[in-house]
Amino acid sequence: MKTIVIYDIEEDKVRTKIFEACKDYGLTHIQYSAFFGELNHNRRGELKQRLRKTLGRKNGKILICPVCDKDLKLLEAIVVEPGAVLDA
């Protein structure tokens, strides 16, 4: 199932380890603190345990959200490229 991982971690060292863990699980970096990709139930559980251990007692929040294909089809993106001129 498609999975979104979003995190807000204060400490740089821990944030980097969270980033690397998501990459290790084959997720794609889609925003500063967001990853997306395919993870089955077991892999998602493994990642959750790894992220929980990595965060430890440090301040932060990690969201792991499975997304079904039906809901994924409703995804909409608003993108403004650098240098774009917006209509007034």
Buried (B, 14 or more C-beta within 10 A) or exposed (E): EBBBBBBEBEBEEBBEBBBEBBEEBEBEEBEEBBBBBEBEEEBBEBBBEBBEEBBEEEEBEBEBEEBEEEEEEEEEEEEEEEEEEEEE
